Amino acid sequence: MKQVLMTGAMLLTLTSAGFAQTTPTRPAANPPVSSTPSRMESTANTSSSAVIATVPPQGELSSNVVGLDVYNSANKSIGKIKDIAFDSSGVKAYILSVGGAMGVGSKYVAVQPSAVKVAYDANAKKWHASMNADEAQLKSAPEFKYSSND
């Protein structure tokens, strides 16, 4: 369930925030939806088109973003995306791991989603994250701590 919510939040962020992306060509139309009712449909009395979504190849998924190193304008790694924070209105922050070496001495900081540019490099066939910040700024930012009600 958590991954489904993260995926939805990531789709919302990447499609509505207007990140510059070079993505592979997407299908012109949605594929036909099966006319066979699903278990959910028959129980919930909902049409398939209101429940089923289509995700194109190389679609914007949280799994493409979580784990990415974040680079500054000098192409130096300044952190790693570890999580995505969101609520019912969408993505609120990327949680970055910053500082330390090999995870020792590092801390988490929450950054505005608009501060991080996530793009798909079609030539390298991989995702890339960057932001206009330096390591010192992120190290001096307030630490993000997970709540204990997980």
Secondary structure, 3 states (H helix, E strand, C coil): CHHHHHHHHHHHHHHHCCCCCCCCCCCCCCCCCCCCCCHHHHHHCCCHHHCCCCCCCCCCCHHHHCCCEEECCCCCEEEEEEEEEEECCEEEEEEEEECCECCECCEEEEECHHHEEEEEECCCCEEEEEECCCHHHHHHCCCCCCCCCC
